[in-house]
Amino acid sequence: MKKSVMTLLLASASAFSLLASHTNREVRESTVKAVAYNVKVLEVLPHDVNAYTQGLFFHKGRLFESSGQYGQSFFREVDIKTGRSLRSFNLLPKYFAEGSVVMNDKIYLLTWMEREVLIYDLITFKQLGTLYNPREGWGLTTDGDYLIASDGSATIFYHHPATFREIKRLEVTLNGKPIKEINELEYIDGLIWANIYGSDMIVIIDPLDGKVRATINCKNLLPHSLRTSRTDVLNGIAYNKETGSIYITGKYWPKMFRIENPLKKR
């Protein structure tokens, strides 16, 4: 009898210890703070000052950009060395262009309030159709399987590329708190980089749990001497897989910057 009671007590103590360990691990994980970095510029390049940058991305080493504003929205392929358009098309005045990406040789272009995802052929720039987006369109990227979109909230949405049906969603937190105004997105080495609208901060998100693993402070990236009354916020992250280079810019900015990936610096 005494042996049985002792065995039960030991088992209970062991179970409690395991539960406490699991709970403590959860607490530690939930309170892990994002690592803070300052941006490091490796190269400065020209950028079209008339581009209200919404989407910025590379596809097979070629740079593409979508630019917003009603009556002025366009999509273009960019000469990275000069910032000039190699080819482009304008959207109808009723559309406000937002984030964009290429997947399976199709251009997917979000619209802001119009609830439409515009689809174009990458080679011809001919429109192929539209898909319905149940929410506002902000940023767009892809992990190779799904289209990943933002709507200005603290949530990122995964969509099927054929139908734009929602597959899953990811709640994003920074140091345990939801972070809103998630805007332009870029998928880099298994992580999601994002602009936070109206701020000079880029966040790097783990798609497994939505936690921000790192932040990049880009304050004063564009010198005051290059700013005008028209200069708008930081926006636009592009990753060239072929070179491993990352580029960022802003709305109506005259410059684009190749920056260091702080997660890979030695």
C-alpha positions as CSV (number, residue, x, y, z in Angstrom):
1,M,0.0,0.0,0.0
2,K,2.7,2.4,1.0
3,K,4.7,1.5,-2.2
4,S,1.6,2.2,-4.3
5,V,1.0,5.6,-2.7
6,M,4.7,6.5,-3.1
7,T,4.6,5.5,-6.8
8,L,1.4,7.6,-7.3
9,L,3.0,10.6,-5.6
10,L,6.2,10.3,-7.7
11,A,4.1,10.0,-10.9
12,S,2.1,13.1,-9.9
13,A,5.2,15.0,-9.1
14,S,6.7,14.0,-12.5
15,A,3.6,15.1,-14.4
16,F,3.5,18.4,-12.5
17,S,7.2,19.0,-13.3
18,L,6.5,18.3,-17.0
19,L,3.5,20.6,-17.0
20,A,5.4,23.4,-15.2
21,S,8.3,23.0,-17.7
22,H,5.9,23.2,-20.7
23,T,4.2,26.2,-19.2
24,N,7.5,28.0,-18.5
25,R,8.7,27.3,-22.0
26,E,5.5,28.8,-23.4
27,V,5.9,31.9,-21.2
28,R,9.5,32.2,-22.4
29,E,8.6,31.9,-26.0
30,S,5.7,34.4,-25.7
31,T,8.0,37.0,-24.2
32,V,11.0,36.6,-26.4
33,K,11.8,40.0,-27.8
34,A,12.5,40.7,-31.4
35,V,16.1,41.5,-32.2
36,A,16.5,45.2,-33.2
37,Y,18.8,46.2,-36.0
38,N,19.6,49.4,-37.8
39,V,19.6,49.5,-41.6
40,K,23.0,49.2,-43.3
41,V,23.1,50.5,-46.9
42,L,25.3,48.7,-49.4
43,E,24.4,50.6,-52.5
44,V,22.3,53.6,-53.6
45,L,20.4,53.4,-56.9
46,P,18.0,55.8,-58.7
47,H,14.2,55.4,-58.3
48,D,11.4,57.0,-60.3
49,V,10.2,59.9,-58.2
50,N,6.8,59.5,-59.8
51,A,6.3,56.0,-58.5
52,Y,4.0,55.7,-55.5
53,T,5.5,52.4,-54.7
54,Q,3.0,49.7,-53.6
55,G,4.6,46.4,-54.7
56,L,8.3,45.8,-55.4
57,F,9.7,42.4,-56.3
58,F,12.1,40.5,-58.5
59,H,11.3,37.6,-60.7
60,K,14.1,35.7,-62.3
61,G,16.5,38.6,-61.7
62,R,14.2,41.2,-63.2
63,L,12.7,44.0,-61.1
64,F,9.0,44.9,-61.2
65,E,7.0,47.6,-59.4
66,S,3.3,48.5,-58.9
67,S,2.4,52.2,-58.3
68,G,-0.8,53.5,-56.7
69,Q,-3.2,56.5,-56.7
70,Y,-6.5,56.7,-58.5
71,G,-6.1,57.8,-62.1
72,Q,-2.4,57.3,-61.9
73,S,-1.9,53.6,-61.1
74,F,0.5,51.6,-63.2
75,F,2.7,48.4,-63.3
76,R,6.1,48.3,-64.8
77,E,9.3,46.4,-65.3
78,V,12.3,48.5,-64.1
79,D,15.9,49.0,-65.2
80,I,17.5,48.7,-61.8
81,K,20.6,50.7,-62.8
82,T,18.6,53.7,-64.0
83,G,15.2,53.4,-62.3
84,R,13.5,53.8,-65.7
85,S,10.6,51.8,-67.0
86,L,11.5,49.1,-69.5
87,R,7.8,48.4,-70.2
88,S,4.6,49.3,-68.4
89,F,0.9,49.5,-68.5
90,N,-1.6,51.8,-66.8
91,L,-4.7,50.7,-64.8
92,L,-8.1,52.0,-65.4
93,P,-8.8,55.2,-63.4
94,K,-11.2,53.3,-61.1
95,Y,-8.4,51.2,-59.7
96,F,-5.9,52.1,-57.0
97,A,-3.0,49.6,-57.5
98,E,-1.5,48.0,-54.4
99,G,0.8,45.0,-53.8
100,S,1.9,42.7,-56.6
101,V,3.8,39.5,-57.3
102,V,4.5,37.0,-60.0
103,M,3.5,33.4,-59.6
104,N,3.4,30.7,-62.3
105,D,4.3,33.4,-64.9
106,K,1.2,35.4,-64.0
107,I,1.2,38.8,-62.4
108,Y,-1.2,39.2,-59.5
109,L,-2.0,42.8,-58.7
110,L,-4.1,43.8,-55.7
111,T,-6.5,46.8,-55.8
112,W,-7.1,48.8,-52.6
113,M,-10.9,49.2,-52.2
114,E,-12.2,47.6,-55.4
115,R,-12.1,44.0,-54.0
116,E,-10.4,42.8,-57.2
117,V,-7.2,41.0,-57.8
118,L,-6.1,41.7,-61.4
119,I,-4.2,39.0,-63.3
120,Y,-1.9,39.6,-66.2
121,D,0.3,37.5,-68.4
122,L,3.9,38.2,-67.5
123,I,5.2,38.1,-71.1
124,T,2.6,40.1,-72.9
125,F,1.2,42.2,-70.0
126,K,-2.3,41.2,-71.3
127,Q,-5.0,41.0,-68.7
128,L,-6.2,37.4,-68.1
129,G,-8.9,38.0,-65.6
130,T,-9.8,39.0,-62.1
131,L,-10.4,37.3,-58.7
132,Y,-12.5,38.4,-55.8
133,N,-10.7,39.7,-52.7
134,P,-13.1,39.9,-49.6
135,R,-11.0,42.6,-47.9
136,E,-8.9,45.6,-48.7
137,G,-5.8,45.0,-50.7
138,W,-2.4,46.1,-49.3
139,G,0.7,44.0,-49.7
140,L,1.2,40.8,-51.7
141,T,4.0,38.1,-51.9
142,T,4.3,34.4,-52.4
143,D,6.0,31.4,-50.7
144,G,5.8,29.5,-54.0
145,D,2.6,27.7,-52.9
146,Y,0.2,30.4,-51.9
147,L,-0.4,34.1,-52.4
148,I,0.3,35.9,-49.1
149,A,-1.6,39.2,-48.6
150,S,-2.1,41.9,-46.0
151,D,-5.0,44.3,-45.5
152,G,-3.5,46.8,-43.1
153,S,-4.5,44.9,-40.0
154,A,-2.3,42.6,-37.8
155,T,-3.3,39.6,-39.9
156,I,-1.6,38.1,-42.9
157,F,-3.8,35.9,-45.2
158,Y,-2.8,32.9,-47.3
159,H,-4.8,32.5,-50.6
160,H,-5.0,29.8,-53.3
161,P,-3.6,31.3,-56.5
162,A,-6.3,29.9,-58.7
163,T,-9.3,31.2,-56.8
164,F,-7.9,33.6,-54.1
165,R,-9.8,31.4,-51.6
166,E,-8.4,31.9,-48.1
167,I,-6.4,28.9,-47.0
168,K,-5.3,30.1,-43.6
169,R,-4.4,33.3,-41.7
170,L,-1.5,34.4,-39.5
171,E,-1.8,36.8,-36.6
172,V,1.4,38.9,-36.3
173,T,2.8,40.0,-32.9
174,L,5.7,42.1,-31.9
175,N,7.0,41.3,-28.4
176,G,3.7,39.7,-27.5
177,K,1.4,42.5,-28.9
178,P,-0.4,42.6,-32.3
179,I,1.2,44.9,-34.8
180,K,-1.2,46.6,-37.2
181,E,-0.7,48.5,-40.5
182,I,1.2,45.6,-42.1
183,N,1.7,46.7,-45.7
184,E,4.1,45.6,-48.4
185,L,5.3,42.1,-48.1
186,E,8.3,40.1,-49.3
187,Y,9.1,36.4,-48.7
188,I,12.9,36.0,-48.0
189,D,14.6,32.8,-47.0
190,G,11.5,31.3,-45.4
191,L,10.6,34.5,-43.5
192,I,8.1,37.3,-44.3
193,W,9.5,40.8,-44.4
194,A,7.0,43.6,-44.1
195,N,6.7,47.4,-44.1
196,I,4.6,48.9,-41.3
197,Y,2.7,51.7,-43.0
198,G,3.6,55.2,-41.8
199,S,6.7,54.0,-40.0
200,D,10.4,53.7,-40.7
201,M,10.5,50.1,-39.5
202,I,10.6,46.8,-41.3
203,V,9.6,43.7,-39.4
204,I,10.7,40.1,-40.1
205,I,8.0,37.6,-39.4
206,D,8.2,33.9,-38.7
207,P,5.4,32.3,-40.8
208,L,5.2,29.4,-38.4
209,D,3.8,31.4,-35.5
210,G,3.4,35.0,-36.6
211,K,6.0,36.3,-34.2
212,V,8.3,39.1,-35.3
213,R,11.8,37.8,-35.0
214,A,13.6,41.0,-35.9
215,T,13.0,44.7,-36.7
216,I,15.1,47.0,-39.0
217,N,15.1,50.7,-38.1
218,C,15.3,52.7,-41.4
219,K,14.9,56.1,-39.9
220,N,16.6,58.9,-41.9
221,L,17.4,56.4,-44.7
222,L,16.4,59.0,-47.3
223,P,18.4,62.1,-46.5
224,H,16.4,65.3,-45.8
225,S,18.2,67.0,-48.6
226,L,16.4,64.6,-51.1
227,R,13.0,65.0,-49.6
228,T,10.3,67.3,-50.9
229,S,6.7,68.1,-49.9
230,R,5.6,65.2,-52.1
231,T,8.0,62.6,-50.5
232,D,5.9,59.9,-48.8
233,V,6.6,56.9,-46.5
234,L,9.0,54.0,-46.7
235,N,7.5,51.2,-48.7
236,G,8.8,48.5,-51.0
237,I,10.9,45.5,-50.3
238,A,12.4,43.4,-53.1
239,Y,14.6,40.3,-52.8
240,N,16.7,39.1,-55.8
241,K,17.1,35.4,-55.2
242,E,19.8,35.2,-57.9
243,T,22.1,37.5,-56.1
244,G,20.8,37.3,-52.5
245,S,20.4,41.1,-52.6
246,I,17.6,43.0,-50.8
247,Y,16.3,46.4,-52.0
248,I,14.0,48.9,-50.3
249,T,12.5,52.3,-51.3
250,G,9.6,54.5,-50.6
251,K,6.6,56.3,-52.2
252,Y,7.8,59.1,-54.5
253,W,11.4,58.5,-53.4
254,P,14.2,59.4,-55.8
255,K,16.4,56.6,-54.5
256,M,16.3,52.9,-53.9
257,F,18.7,51.2,-51.5
258,R,20.4,47.8,-51.5
259,I,20.7,46.9,-47.9
260,E,22.4,44.2,-45.8
261,N,20.4,41.3,-44.5
262,P,21.0,41.6,-40.8
263,L,20.1,37.9,-40.3
264,K,23.1,36.9,-42.4
265,K,25.7,39.4,-41.4
266,R,28.9,37.9,-39.9
